[in-house]
Amino acid sequence: MDQQNNPRPALTPEDIARLEAEAVAALQRGEEPKRPEPPAEAPSTSEASGQAAVEAGPQSDFVPYVDDAVSEPKADGDKAAEDDEEYIPSKWEERVNALTDRQWFWTQVVGGALLGLVALAILYFGSDELATYRMVVAALLALLLPRYIERVIRRDLAIARRAMLVALVVGLAVTFLIIGAQNGFNFTKAQ
């Protein structure tokens, strides 16, 4: 019982650093880290019988704090960093990475606006019998082409998507006004 009232001596910062270093080294080798042993003190005879009962009880597993920077080995034993060394960027990715932030911004704005205008042109130019197919092609172009380009250049095209949306909305509004002006803004009469 006296053992419960007497706390263990506190570990010094040097001891903590040594234990963490040993645990990290053990994890890197793929071993289970060892639980630190408290410093042994000579117990009195009355404490010896109580200490034996305490030691026989269940003990919690010691899990040290491990920095996230430690990479996990793969099943074949290679390190995860070796995959990054083998990566060769495409010529489009190199061109995009060579652009400044300002050039990249304006490239996205112009490219997104052009893509929106192309989708708008697909919607309005063609025969009326193929209107449904043109709608599907325009939607697929607007949705899938930016995703494909993102995969090729490995950069986000959020600004290009916004520019495409603005171009589509402005184009639809202008088309609505042109068609309305031709009909005298009377949308109830049949054509």
JOVENRA-V445778 format. One record per run of one state. SS is the DSSP state (2 for helix, 1 for strand, 0 for the rest). FROM is the first residue (numbers start at 1). LEN is the number of residues. If there is no record, write none. Layout:
BEGIN
ss: [SS	SS]
from: [FROM	FROM]
len: [LEN	LEN]
END
This chain:
BEGIN
ss: [0	2	0	2	0	2	0	2	0	2	0	2	0	2	0	2	0]
from: [1	2	6	13	29	45	57	81	87	91	99	101	125	128	154	158	183]
len: [1	4	7	16	16	12	24	6	4	8	2	24	3	26	4	25	9]
END
